[in-house]
Amino acid sequence: MSPAGALLAPPADHRDGGLRPGHRSAGPDRPGPASFGGFVARAAAAGRLVVQPRMGFADPERMRAGLAGTRSLAAATVGTLTIDSYTRVGDHAAARAALAEGVPLNGYPIAAHPAERTRAMLDGILGPSFPVQVRHGSSRPEAIVRALAAAGLDATEGGPVSYCLPYGRTPLAESVANWARACELLATLVPAPGVPHVESFGGCMLGQLCPPGLLVALSLLEGLFFTRHGIRSVSLSYAQQTDPVQDTEAVRALHRLAAEFLPPETDRHVVLYTYMGVFPRTEHGARRLLEDSARLAVRAGAQRLIVKTAAEAHRIPTVRENVRALKTAAASAARREQPPMAEPWPAETADSEVYREARAFVEAVLELGADLGRALRTAFARGVLDVPYCLHPDNAGRSRSFVDPGGRLRWAETGAMPVPPYLAPGGGRTPLTSDGLLAALHGVAARYDAPVTA
């Protein structure tokens, strides 16, 4: 391991303190210039989509190179420290052993590196013009929160439901308690004028085949959970799915529900993820999908985009591949044909099917009690919330989804959830077969990998 002094020299700051021409400073009820949410707000006010990679390397020098490459782009970018799997599950001894033995890790082990080393890695890069978010999704995030705060960072992501259910076996009650403590800890550890920021991963459950109404509701509920545990700046997520019209409805529904349910003083924005399911295997397919996600973000009114690369279907992408993907997304966003639709939304999108479903889920959970953490646990125990194809023991497992002939994600079975299953024209139910499920899982990749015809 190279000493801190051998790390890359600080890059020249080309961003003029983050307030480029056309930007306005945050108002009195908004985060200050050094905050993650404040940076996104200023970019949105200037009509710029913030683009962000999913990037994490164990070696501080390589991690610094990735951040420097992201920061150097002539675009509105924020940095990412994606955390390794050992740290996510709390096996810090294994992370330290891997570092000592030179064993490759799939992310940055922030709790295994001394805080001084992480601070040195960030020195000259982190600042008002380039905030950095720690991405992990751990159901046991306390050590990560302590480490990121000690390193001078204040933005992270995850949630009590959104990484507990699909990706592990931690009991939901334990994850809810862990996340309540983590939010309160983050709010305490970040000194003023910093504004702690937490992003819900709720809009990305399982990556694919979860109908948007439930994704939107889970993201909104997690954002509300964060605010009730001391967080004043949140972002709500949604992952691109199978139909651009339905996706547009989902992003706009998320905006509307946030305005209706989050405390009015909360700083908030919406982040869109480039498709999280089975990714195209060809370079042209991956590029087309990324370009479409950037156009969707602009059209629907998302303020930040998490990108994927052409290498995603094969391996962990390099710094160069991440930077290339960011350039592609930024260029696609800049080529928009018209500005994003402003609030209030037109009637045809304001009361969309996605909005009505999402609101039914949110209201059903809030009716279960004032303690939102307990209400979430009860909702899953009763099947009021039920993620399709999720095998976690605390998930009821009675819901099923499918992609209809028009490309929209629909409910085939809803169990005890407060929404009906979809009835095809004529009133019939759509049967779900194993072949149909397999085709749906690979449908987006196949569509984008197909040869482009003139």
Summary of the structure (lengths in Angstrom):
residues: 454
radius of gyration: 21.0
end to end distance: 52.1
largest distance: 70.8
contacts: 1651
relative contact order: 0.11
helix: 44%
strand: 11%
